[in-house]
Amino acid sequence: MDRPVRLIFAVSCFLCIAAGCRNKNVSEQQDPIVLGYSQLGDESSWRTQNTFSIKSAAKRSGIKILFEDAMQNPANQIKALRSFIAYKVDVIAFSPLVETGWDTVLEEAKAAGIPVILVDRMIETSDDSLYTAALCSDFALEGRRAGEFLVRKFAGRTTPVNIVELAGTAFSTPAIGRSEGFREVLSAHPKFVICFSEDGDFMQSKGREIMQKVLKLYRSDEIDVLYSHNDDMTFGVIEVMKEAGLAPGKDIVIISVDATQRSIDYLREGTINCVIECNPNSGQQVMELATRIVSGENVPKRTYIQETTFDEFGDLDSIANRGY
């Protein structure tokens, strides 16, 4: 083999090797992020939309998602988190059903070097290093907004205003925040009296049951306000009120949290008086956080989702279709 031929052969070999190396690097770079996601359940239309947002955002972002539905059981969530650890996912994200009881499994994730993102809800822990980031609503702010609406609604009233509260799942971040924020505002106005409060687990059926109980305990004219921690419970309440011959939104002022399309429709027709938004469409932000964390970026410890309030004092015609 003469010198020019040997040179061409050598260059060709080099280019082939280089191309192979380049293709390998590209392949490595294209390996998708694997995200283990534990959803707390499917208790409401809000949660259904939240799940849709998470799954569709993962698909758009090219992230492989291992999704587990805990069916309203913390033990199922812990089992799912341990399965993600065993699988050696890149990131774990979950919406904790309750605030406590997570330290042990999160210590296991930390020991495995797997970052954790809290979504929608917070946990109670003395060691904040057990999670990398949290993306959630400001539930106390939602409660304060509900209280502020009542202060405006009953500004000219001097007699007591009796309130029935349908709270969410006991010991959950939304229920705690929405109750505390609400009471924080009302504490400055003694005329507001919470005469009844019970947990309804964010379920429409529980909303029905609790309102039926309330109407057995109180005459309808003894109740001025119904404050519900989510739309699904509110829908159950409205059904019972109508069956009892009452006019929701008129005989009893109704405040609901979520802002699904159905609640906005009720607001427009006067069946609900105030709707506090809790935005379920957090999927894209979750995927962006996961991507940044895997790439080694520093991310904020807590990020709040932007939300607003819709009420009878506003321009209801300007509210865009909710899409859920």
C-alpha positions as CSV (number, residue, x, y, z in Angstrom):
1,M,0.0,0.0,0.0
2,D,1.6,3.3,-1.1
3,R,1.8,6.4,1.1
4,P,-1.3,8.3,-0.3
5,V,-3.5,5.2,0.0
6,R,-2.3,4.6,3.6
7,L,-3.1,8.2,4.4
8,I,-6.6,8.0,3.0
9,F,-7.2,4.8,4.9
10,A,-6.0,6.2,8.1
11,V,-8.1,9.3,7.8
12,S,-11.2,7.2,6.9
13,C,-10.6,5.1,10.0
14,F,-10.3,8.2,12.2
15,L,-13.5,9.7,10.8
16,C,-15.4,6.4,11.4
17,I,-14.1,6.2,15.0
18,A,-14.9,9.9,15.6
19,A,-18.4,9.5,14.1
20,G,-19.0,6.5,16.4
21,C,-17.9,8.4,19.4
22,R,-20.0,11.4,18.4
23,N,-23.1,9.2,18.0
24,K,-22.5,7.6,21.3
25,N,-22.3,11.0,23.0
26,V,-25.5,12.1,21.3
27,S,-27.2,8.9,22.4
28,E,-26.1,9.5,26.0
29,Q,-27.4,13.1,25.9
30,Q,-30.7,11.9,24.5
31,D,-31.4,9.4,27.3
32,P,-34.6,10.8,28.8
33,I,-34.9,12.0,32.3
34,V,-36.8,9.4,34.3
35,L,-39.3,11.0,36.7
36,G,-41.1,8.9,39.4
37,Y,-44.4,10.6,40.2
38,S,-46.8,9.7,43.0
39,Q,-50.2,11.3,42.7
40,L,-52.3,11.2,45.8
41,G,-55.5,10.1,44.1
42,D,-58.3,11.1,41.8
43,E,-60.8,12.6,44.3
44,S,-61.9,15.6,42.3
45,S,-62.1,17.1,38.8
46,W,-59.3,19.4,39.9
47,R,-57.0,16.4,40.6
48,T,-58.0,14.8,37.3
49,Q,-56.9,18.0,35.5
50,N,-53.7,18.1,37.6
51,T,-52.8,14.6,36.5
52,F,-53.5,15.4,32.9
53,S,-51.2,18.4,33.2
54,I,-48.4,16.4,34.7
55,K,-48.6,13.5,32.1
56,S,-49.0,15.8,29.1
57,A,-46.1,18.1,30.2
58,A,-43.9,15.0,30.6
59,K,-44.7,13.9,27.1
60,R,-44.0,17.3,25.6
61,S,-40.7,17.6,27.5
62,G,-39.4,14.2,26.5
63,I,-39.4,13.0,30.1
64,K,-40.1,9.4,30.9
65,I,-42.7,9.3,33.7
66,L,-43.4,6.4,36.1
67,F,-46.8,7.4,37.4
68,E,-48.5,5.9,40.5
69,D,-52.0,6.7,41.8
70,A,-52.0,6.3,45.6
71,M,-55.9,6.2,45.8
72,Q,-56.0,8.5,48.8
73,N,-53.7,6.3,50.9
74,P,-50.4,7.6,52.3
75,A,-49.1,4.0,52.6
76,N,-49.5,3.6,48.9
77,Q,-47.5,6.7,48.3
78,I,-44.7,5.5,50.5
79,K,-44.7,2.2,48.6
80,A,-44.6,4.1,45.3
81,L,-41.7,6.2,46.5
82,R,-39.7,3.2,47.5
83,S,-40.3,1.6,44.1
84,F,-39.0,4.7,42.4
85,I,-35.9,4.5,44.6
86,A,-35.4,0.9,43.7
87,Y,-35.8,1.7,40.0
88,K,-33.1,4.5,40.5
89,V,-35.1,7.2,38.8
90,D,-33.5,10.6,38.2
91,V,-36.1,12.6,40.1
92,I,-39.0,11.9,42.4
93,A,-42.0,14.2,42.5
94,F,-45.2,13.7,44.6
95,S,-48.3,15.4,45.9
96,P,-48.3,14.3,49.6
97,L,-51.8,13.3,50.8
98,V,-51.0,14.5,54.4
99,E,-48.2,16.7,55.8
100,T,-46.5,14.2,58.2
101,G,-45.0,10.7,58.0
102,W,-42.5,11.2,55.1
103,D,-39.1,11.6,56.8
104,T,-38.1,7.9,56.7
105,V,-38.8,7.3,53.0
106,L,-37.3,10.7,52.0
107,E,-34.2,9.9,53.9
108,E,-34.0,6.7,51.8
109,A,-34.3,8.8,48.6
110,K,-31.6,11.2,49.9
111,A,-29.3,8.3,50.7
112,A,-29.8,7.1,47.1
113,G,-28.9,10.5,45.7
114,I,-32.4,11.1,44.2
115,P,-33.7,14.6,44.4
116,V,-37.4,15.1,45.5
117,I,-39.9,17.7,44.3
118,L,-43.0,18.4,46.3
119,V,-46.0,19.3,44.1
120,D,-49.2,21.0,45.1
121,R,-48.7,20.3,48.9
122,M,-46.0,20.7,51.5
123,I,-44.8,18.3,54.2
124,E,-44.0,18.9,57.9
125,T,-40.3,18.0,58.6
126,S,-37.5,19.3,60.7
127,D,-35.0,18.5,57.8
128,D,-35.7,20.6,54.8
129,S,-32.8,18.9,53.0
130,L,-35.1,15.9,52.4
131,Y,-36.6,17.7,49.4
132,T,-35.0,19.8,46.8
133,A,-37.9,22.0,45.7
134,A,-41.6,22.6,46.3
135,L,-44.1,23.9,43.7
136,C,-47.4,24.7,45.3
137,S,-50.3,27.1,45.8
138,D,-50.3,29.6,48.6
139,F,-53.2,28.0,50.5
140,A,-53.1,30.5,53.3
141,L,-53.5,33.3,50.8
142,E,-56.5,31.4,49.3
143,G,-58.1,31.4,52.7
144,R,-57.3,35.1,53.3
145,R,-58.9,35.9,49.9
146,A,-62.1,34.0,51.0
147,G,-62.1,36.0,54.2
148,E,-61.6,39.3,52.4
149,F,-64.5,38.7,50.2
150,L,-66.8,38.1,53.2
151,V,-65.5,41.3,54.8
152,R,-66.6,43.2,51.7
153,K,-69.8,41.3,51.2
154,F,-71.0,42.0,54.7
155,A,-69.5,45.4,55.2
156,G,-72.7,47.0,56.2
157,R,-73.9,44.3,58.6
158,T,-73.6,44.6,62.4
159,T,-75.4,41.4,63.4
160,P,-73.5,38.0,63.6
161,V,-72.7,36.3,60.3
162,N,-72.8,32.5,60.8
163,I,-70.5,30.4,58.6
164,V,-70.4,26.7,57.8
165,E,-67.0,25.5,56.6
166,L,-66.4,22.4,54.5
167,A,-62.7,21.7,55.0
168,G,-60.5,19.4,52.8
169,T,-58.7,16.3,53.9
170,A,-57.6,16.5,57.6
171,F,-53.9,17.3,58.1
172,S,-53.4,18.2,54.4
173,T,-51.6,21.3,53.4
174,P,-54.6,22.8,51.5
175,A,-57.0,22.2,54.4
176,I,-54.6,23.7,57.0
177,G,-53.7,26.7,54.9
178,R,-57.3,27.5,53.7
179,S,-58.6,27.3,57.3
180,E,-55.8,29.3,58.9
181,G,-55.8,32.1,56.2
182,F,-59.6,32.4,56.5
183,R,-59.6,32.7,60.2
184,E,-56.7,35.1,60.2
185,V,-58.8,37.7,58.3
186,L,-62.0,37.0,60.2
187,S,-60.3,37.3,63.6
188,A,-60.3,41.1,63.2
189,H,-64.1,41.1,62.7
190,P,-66.0,39.5,65.6
191,K,-69.3,39.4,63.8
192,F,-68.1,36.5,61.7
193,V,-68.8,33.2,63.5
194,I,-67.8,29.8,62.2
195,C,-70.6,27.7,63.7
196,F,-69.7,24.4,62.0
197,S,-66.6,22.9,60.4
198,E,-66.0,19.4,59.1
199,D,-63.6,17.7,56.8
200,G,-65.1,16.6,53.5
201,D,-62.0,15.1,51.8
202,F,-62.5,17.2,48.7
203,M,-65.2,14.8,47.6
204,Q,-68.6,15.7,46.1
205,S,-70.3,12.9,47.9
206,K,-68.9,14.1,51.3
207,G,-70.1,17.6,50.4
208,R,-73.6,16.2,50.1
209,E,-73.4,14.2,53.3
210,I,-72.1,17.2,55.3
211,M,-74.7,19.6,54.0
212,Q,-77.5,17.2,54.8
213,K,-76.2,17.0,58.3
214,V,-75.9,20.8,58.6
215,L,-79.5,21.3,57.5
216,K,-80.6,18.9,60.2
217,L,-78.6,20.8,62.9
218,Y,-79.5,24.3,61.8
219,R,-82.5,26.1,60.2
220,S,-81.5,27.5,56.8
221,D,-82.0,31.0,58.1
222,E,-79.4,30.4,60.8
223,I,-76.7,29.9,58.1
224,D,-75.4,32.9,56.2
225,V,-72.3,31.6,54.5
226,L,-70.9,28.3,53.2
227,Y,-67.2,28.3,52.7
228,S,-66.0,25.2,50.8
229,H,-62.4,24.2,50.3
230,N,-63.0,22.9,46.8
231,D,-65.5,22.9,44.0
232,D,-66.5,19.2,44.1
233,M,-67.7,19.5,47.7
234,T,-69.4,22.7,46.7
235,F,-71.3,21.0,43.9
236,G,-72.6,18.4,46.5
237,V,-73.7,21.2,48.7
238,I,-75.6,23.0,45.9
239,E,-77.4,19.8,45.1
240,V,-78.6,19.4,48.7
241,M,-79.6,23.1,49.0
242,K,-81.7,22.9,45.8
243,E,-83.4,19.7,47.0
244,A,-84.3,21.5,50.2
245,G,-85.9,24.4,48.2
246,L,-83.1,26.8,48.9
247,A,-81.5,29.2,46.5
248,P,-77.7,28.8,46.6
249,G,-75.9,32.1,46.4
250,K,-78.9,34.0,47.6
251,D,-80.3,32.3,50.7
252,I,-76.8,31.3,51.7
253,V,-73.6,33.0,50.3
254,I,-71.2,30.4,48.8
255,I,-67.5,30.7,48.5
256,S,-65.6,27.9,46.7
257,V,-62.0,27.1,46.0
258,D,-60.6,25.7,42.7
259,A,-62.2,27.7,39.8
260,T,-63.2,24.8,37.5
261,Q,-65.4,25.8,34.6
262,R,-68.5,24.5,36.3
263,S,-67.9,26.8,39.3
264,I,-67.3,29.8,37.1
265,D,-70.6,29.0,35.3
266,Y,-72.3,28.9,38.7
267,L,-70.7,32.2,39.6
268,R,-72.1,33.8,36.5
269,E,-75.6,32.7,37.2
270,G,-75.4,33.8,40.9
271,T,-75.4,30.3,42.4
272,I,-71.8,30.8,43.8
273,N,-70.7,34.3,45.0
274,C,-67.0,33.9,45.1
275,V,-64.5,31.5,43.5
276,I,-60.9,31.4,44.7
277,E,-58.6,30.0,42.0
278,C,-56.3,27.0,42.7
279,N,-54.4,26.3,39.5
280,P,-54.0,22.6,38.7
281,N,-51.9,23.2,35.6
282,S,-48.5,22.8,37.2
283,G,-47.1,20.1,34.9
284,Q,-44.8,22.3,32.8
285,Q,-43.3,23.9,35.8
286,V,-42.7,20.5,37.4
287,M,-40.9,19.3,34.2
288,E,-38.8,22.5,34.1
289,L,-37.8,22.0,37.7
290,A,-36.9,18.4,37.1
291,T,-34.8,19.3,34.1
292,R,-32.9,22.0,35.9
293,I,-32.3,19.8,38.9
294,V,-30.9,16.9,36.9
295,S,-28.6,19.4,35.0
296,G,-27.2,20.5,38.3
297,E,-28.7,24.0,38.5
298,N,-29.7,25.6,41.7
299,V,-33.5,26.0,42.0
300,P,-35.7,28.0,44.4
301,K,-36.7,26.0,47.5
302,R,-40.3,27.0,47.1
303,T,-42.2,28.4,44.2
304,Y,-45.8,29.5,44.4
305,I,-48.2,29.1,41.4
306,Q,-49.8,32.3,40.3
307,E,-53.6,32.4,41.1
308,T,-56.4,34.9,41.3
309,T,-60.0,35.4,42.6
310,F,-63.3,35.7,40.8
311,D,-66.3,37.1,42.5
312,E,-69.7,38.7,42.0
313,F,-68.1,42.2,42.2
314,G,-65.9,41.6,39.1
315,D,-66.3,41.5,35.4
316,L,-67.5,37.9,34.9
317,D,-67.8,38.2,31.2
318,S,-64.0,38.6,30.9
319,I,-63.2,35.3,32.5
320,A,-61.6,33.0,29.9
321,N,-62.7,29.4,29.5
322,R,-61.0,27.3,32.2
323,G,-60.4,24.2,30.1
324,Y,-61.3,21.9,32.9
